[in-house]
Structure formats: structure tokens, C-alpha cells
Amino acid sequence: MTATGADQWTPENRKRMESLLEGPPGQAVFDFDNTLIHGDLGEACMYYIAFQGLVRADLDEFWNEIAHPSLSNKTLDRIRASWDRNQAFEDLQAHLEWVDELLGLYETLVQTAGLEQAYRWTRSLFGNQPEKELRSIATYVFQDESRMPVDFEELPSGRKIPRGIRIIPEIFQLIQSMLQSGWTVRIITASPEPTIQSVIQHWNLEEAAVRGMRLKRKDDMLLPYIEEPMTFGPGKVQAIRELDDRAIDFAAGDSFTDLDMLRAAGMALLVDRGKEDLRGLAEQEGFLIQSFEVADPEGNKDYRPVGH
């Protein structure tokens, strides 16, 4: 594992990584968002689809799909009425306020129903899109967010959404070292599978290495229905087993959603983003724990523990 001038590995973690790579090659699995990158590409694509008016809110099916026991019918009716009034997008402020309310539904689900339900809910925003279109969106958003400052954008309600994506160089180099040593490297993510497949070549990985949230299809059209297992929690391990029943020799992730995958691995790395309860659990489990500051092109470092 080649060291670089910007290397942030702790001495102990670097020693453990080098020892792992000196041994026989095995199977490594990585989460993507906030593990390979600083930021969340899946969420960034969701924001783009909403801001650009690409959600299929013109379909009755869309409104049926975004309904959830944790979301009030009154709120959904108000948002639909707002959509009906502003379909022409001539009033950009009204459109921005509509997007703000729509994204507020996602945040409400995170807080009241949990992250898995919120992730499953996003199928309604990603669904009824041609896969080719979603791939183009992901490619564009990845490039655009890579140029943006690492910061937040404030919406009319005061809600803030993260901006800026950066490749984490230490994880990039770890993957390259694994590939050079003959390891099998897989990416297991709760983001829609085509979004991550569209950019994974930046890590010299094939699209087949990515297993994400899969939506059912009709020809090239992605439908708002998930093919199980959902790659979340235990579903991540199930998805890995369906791809390869060999032992998981190494796993890396940043979230409670990755715990099952980390616990299934011979060696586990928690990418620490400042969550004390998760860090404490990782210490009990004997995981390696590593935080990474992220440098902007100008060289300014900004550690921003975003996401969920």
C-alpha cells in the first residue's frame, strides 16, 4: 500500500492494512457513499432529479408510491396541489419551495420511520426513469459535485442539503493495492445500482463489482419497485452471499447500515464521521477506526460528517 504525502492512516491502521495485503488475496467489500467518497452520490442524484423537475409527479402512480404511514395525507395533498399549480416551472421560487417540501418528506421519514424506510421511499423518485437517463444524471452529478465547494445549500425553509463530493484518496489507494494483489473487490451500496455503476470506473472497477438498490425494469425503464434484497443492513450481507459465498476477508463502511457487513468480515474498517455511538460500538467490536479530512483542490481541509 503506497504511502502518499496526504496519507492520513494512523500508524496502527496502516500497519494492519499492510499486513493484510502481504497475506493471500481474499474478498473485500466496501460501502460507497461516505466510504469511497466524501459525500453521498445517491442523495445528490435525488436532489438533482427533484431540482430539475424530473420526478414523474405527472403520474398518479407517483403520488400513490410516495404515500407512507409516517406522512400525513394533508401534507401530501398540499404538495400535490402545489405541483399542479407550478408544472410549467415559470415561477422558479415556487418550484424551489416545492422541491424543499418534497425533500422534507424524505427527512421526515428518516426521523420518524428510520433510514431504511426513507431509502426505500426514494424508489419513487428514481423510478419511472430510463436507466440510460439515470446513468447520465449520475455521471453529470458526480463531475459537477466534484467541482463544488464542500458546503451546504440552504433551501427556503432553512433546510440545508450537503454539496460537494470528493474521492477519499486513502481508500482509493487501498482498493488499487488490493486489485494489484489479486483481491476481489465489491461495492455494496444502498444507492440505486446504476448511479454507482456509472462512476465506478474511477476506481478501476467493473460495473459488475457494484451491487446496489435494484429497481425492477420494463425494457430500459426503471420501475418504482425494489428487487429484494434491499442492500441495507442484513440485506447487504445477503447480497454479497448471492454474488460470492467465499468468506468476507475485509469490509469498510461508515454507518449503522453497514454493521452487519462489517461484523461478517474477518477485518472491518469503520470510516469515522464523528458519530460517537457508532464509534463506541466499533471499539467494542474490535473494528479498525479511521477518520479522513477532505481537502478541496485549493488544499483547504474540511471534515464535514454529513449524511445519515
C-alpha positions in Angstrom: 0.0 0.0 0.0 1.8 3.0 -1.3 2.0 6.0 1.1 1.3 9.5 -0.3 2.1 12.9 1.1 -1.5 13.3 2.1 -1.8 9.9 3.7 -3.9 10.1 6.9 -3.8 6.5 8.0 -3.0 6.1 11.7 0.3 4.2 12.1 -1.6 1.2 13.6 -4.2 1.1 10.8 -1.5 1.4 8.2 0.4 -1.5 9.7 -2.8 -3.6 9.8 -3.6 -2.8 6.2 -0.1 -3.6 5.0 -0.2 -6.9 6.9 -3.5 -7.8 5.3 -2.1 -7.1 1.8 1.0 -9.2 2.5 -1.2 -12.2 3.1 -3.2 -14.2 0.5 -5.7 -12.3 -1.6 -9.3 -12.5 -0.5 -12.7 -10.8 -0.9 -13.1 -7.2 0.2 -16.4 -5.3 0.3 -16.9 -1.6 0.6 -19.8 0.7 1.1 -19.7 3.6 -1.4 -21.2 6.8 -0.1 -19.1 8.4 2.6 -16.7 5.5 2.4 -15.1 5.7 -1.1 -16.2 9.3 -1.4 -16.8 12.2 1.0 -20.5 12.8 0.3 -23.5 10.8 -0.9 -23.9 10.4 -4.7 -27.3 8.7 -4.3 -28.7 11.6 -2.4 -27.0 14.1 -4.7 -28.7 12.4 -7.7 -32.0 12.6 -5.9 -31.6 16.3 -5.2 -30.8 16.8 -8.9 -33.8 14.9 -10.1 -36.0 17.0 -7.8 -34.5 20.4 -8.7 -34.6 19.7 -12.4 -38.3 18.7 -12.3 -37.5 15.1 -13.4 -39.7 13.4 -10.8 -42.7 11.8 -12.5 -45.2 13.7 -10.5 -47.4 13.9 -13.6 -48.3 10.2 -12.9 -51.0 9.3 -10.4 -48.8 6.3 -9.6 -46.1 8.7 -8.2 -48.4 10.1 -5.6 -49.6 6.6 -4.6 -46.0 5.5 -4.2 -44.8 8.4 -2.0 -47.6 7.8 0.4 -46.4 6.4 3.7 -48.0 5.9 7.2 -45.4 8.4 8.6 -46.5 11.1 6.1 -49.8 12.9 6.6 -52.3 12.9 3.8 -52.8 16.7 4.4 -49.1 17.3 3.7 -49.2 15.1 0.5 -52.3 16.8 -0.8 -50.8 20.2 -0.3 -47.6 19.2 -2.1 -49.6 17.7 -5.0 -51.7 20.9 -5.3 -48.5 22.9 -5.4 -47.2 20.7 -8.2 -50.4 21.1 -10.2 -50.1 24.9 -9.9 -46.5 25.1 -10.9 -46.0 22.4 -13.6 -44.7 25.0 -16.1 -41.8 25.9 -13.7 -42.4 29.5 -14.8 -42.2 30.6 -11.1 -38.7 29.4 -10.1 -39.2 30.4 -6.5 -42.4 28.4 -6.2 -40.7 25.4 -7.8 -37.8 25.7 -5.3 -40.3 25.8 -2.4 -42.0 22.7 -3.9 -38.7 20.9 -4.0 -38.0 22.0 -0.5 -41.2 20.4 0.7 -40.7 17.2 -1.3 -37.2 16.8 0.2 -38.7 17.5 3.6 -40.8 14.2 3.2 -37.5 12.3 2.9 -36.1 13.9 6.1 -39.4 13.2 7.9 -39.1 9.6 7.1 -35.5 9.4 8.2 -36.6 10.9 11.6 -39.9 9.0 12.1 -39.7 5.7 10.2 -35.9 5.1 10.0 -33.3 5.3 7.3 -34.3 2.0 5.6 -37.8 3.2 5.1 -36.5 6.5 3.8 -34.2 4.8 1.3 -37.0 2.6 0.1 -39.2 5.6 -0.3 -36.7 7.2 -2.8 -37.6 4.4 -5.3 -40.5 6.7 -6.2 -38.1 9.5 -7.2 -35.7 7.2 -9.1 -38.4 5.1 -10.7 -40.2 5.7 -14.0 -36.9 6.9 -15.4 -35.0 5.3 -18.3 -31.9 3.6 -16.9 -29.8 5.4 -19.6 -31.1 8.7 -18.3 -30.3 7.9 -14.6 -26.8 6.9 -15.6 -26.3 10.2 -17.5 -27.6 12.1 -14.4 -25.2 10.2 -12.1 -22.2 10.9 -14.4 -23.0 14.6 -14.6 -23.8 15.0 -10.9 -20.5 13.2 -9.9 -18.5 15.5 -12.1 -20.4 18.6 -11.0 -20.3 17.9 -7.3 -16.6 17.1 -7.6 -16.1 20.8 -8.6 -18.3 22.3 -6.0 -17.0 23.6 -2.6 -17.7 21.2 0.2 -20.5 23.1 1.9 -24.3 23.2 2.3 -27.0 24.8 0.3 -29.8 26.4 2.2 -33.4 26.0 0.9 -36.3 28.4 1.6 -37.4 26.6 4.8 -33.8 26.8 6.2 -33.3 23.1 5.4 -29.7 22.5 4.4 -28.5 19.9 1.9 -24.9 18.9 1.5 -22.9 19.9 -1.6 -19.5 18.7 -2.8 -18.2 15.2 -3.4 -14.5 14.2 -3.0 -12.8 10.9 -3.6 -11.1 9.7 -0.4 -7.5 9.1 -1.7 -6.5 6.7 1.1 -9.5 4.4 0.3 -8.8 4.8 -3.4 -5.2 3.6 -2.9 -6.2 0.7 -0.7 -8.5 -0.5 -3.4 -5.8 -0.2 -6.1 -3.4 -2.1 -3.8 -6.0 -4.8 -3.3 -6.6 -5.1 -7.1 -2.9 -5.3 -7.8 -2.6 -8.1 -5.1 -5.3 -10.2 -6.7 -8.2 -9.4 -4.3 -11.8 -9.5 -5.3 -13.3 -6.0 -4.6 -17.0 -5.4 -4.4 -19.1 -2.3 -3.7 -22.3 -2.9 -1.7 -24.4 0.3 -1.6 -28.0 1.3 -0.8 -27.8 3.9 -3.6 -29.5 2.9 -6.8 -27.2 0.5 -8.6 -26.9 2.3 -11.9 -25.8 5.6 -10.2 -22.8 4.0 -8.7 -22.0 1.7 -11.7 -21.8 4.9 -13.8 -18.8 6.2 -11.9 -17.1 3.1 -10.6 -14.5 3.1 -13.4 -12.7 5.9 -11.5 -11.6 3.2 -9.1 -10.6 0.8 -11.9 -13.5 -1.5 -11.0 -16.0 -3.1 -13.4 -19.7 -2.3 -13.2 -20.3 -5.9 -12.2 -18.4 -5.2 -8.9 -21.3 -3.0 -7.8 -24.4 -4.3 -6.0 -26.8 -1.5 -5.1 -30.5 -0.9 -4.7 -32.1 -2.6 -7.7 -35.3 -1.4 -9.2 -37.4 -3.6 -11.3 -37.4 -2.9 -15.0 -39.6 -2.9 -18.1 -37.2 -2.8 -21.0 -34.9 0.2 -20.2 -37.5 1.8 -17.9 -36.7 1.6 -14.2 -39.9 1.0 -12.2 -40.5 2.2 -8.6 -40.3 -1.3 -7.2 -37.3 -2.8 -5.4 -35.8 -6.2 -6.2 -35.0 -7.8 -2.9 -32.8 -8.0 -1.0 -32.6 -4.3 -0.4 -28.9 -3.6 0.2 -29.3 -2.2 3.7 -28.3 -3.8 7.0 -28.6 -7.6 6.8 -29.6 -7.2 3.1 -26.0 -6.1 2.3 -24.6 -9.5 3.6 -27.4 -11.4 1.7 -26.5 -9.6 -1.5 -22.8 -10.4 -1.0 -23.6 -14.1 -0.4 -25.6 -14.2 -3.6 -22.6 -12.9 -5.6 -19.9 -14.9 -3.8 -20.2 -17.4 -1.0 -16.5 -17.1 -0.1 -15.5 -15.6 3.3 -15.6 -11.8 3.6 -12.0 -11.1 4.5 -12.3 -7.3 4.7 -15.1 -4.8 4.9 -15.3 -1.0 5.1 -18.3 1.2 5.8 -19.3 4.4 7.7 -22.8 3.8 9.0 -25.0 1.7 11.2 -26.4 0.4 8.0 -23.1 -1.3 7.3 -22.8 -3.0 10.7 -24.0 -6.4 9.5 -21.5 -6.3 6.7 -18.6 -5.2 9.0 -19.4 -7.9 11.6 -19.4 -10.5 8.8 -15.8 -9.6 7.8 -12.5 -11.0 9.1 -11.2 -7.4 9.3 -13.5 -4.4 9.4 -12.8 -0.7 9.0 -15.2 2.0 10.2 -14.8 5.3 8.3 -15.4 7.5 11.3 -17.6 10.6 10.6 -18.0 11.7 14.2 -20.8 9.6 15.4 -19.8 8.8 19.0 -22.4 6.0 19.5 -21.2 4.2 16.3 -17.5 4.7 17.2 -18.1 3.3 20.7 -19.8 0.2 19.2 -16.9 -0.2 16.7 -14.5 -0.1 19.5 -16.4 -2.9 21.3 -16.5 -4.9 18.1 -12.7 -4.5 17.5 -13.1 -2.7 14.2 -10.3 -0.5 12.9 -11.5 3.1 13.1 -10.2 5.8 10.8 -11.3 9.4 10.1 -10.4 11.3 6.9 -10.3 15.0 6.5 -11.1 16.0 2.9 -9.0 18.6 1.0 -10.5 20.9 -1.5 -8.5 21.4 -4.7 -7.1 24.6 -3.1 -5.7 22.5 -0.3 -8.2 23.6 2.4 -9.2 20.7 4.6 -12.8 20.4 5.7 -14.1 17.5 7.7 -17.9 17.5 7.3 -19.7 14.5 8.8 -22.8 14.6 6.5 -25.4 12.1 5.7 -27.0 9.5 8.0 
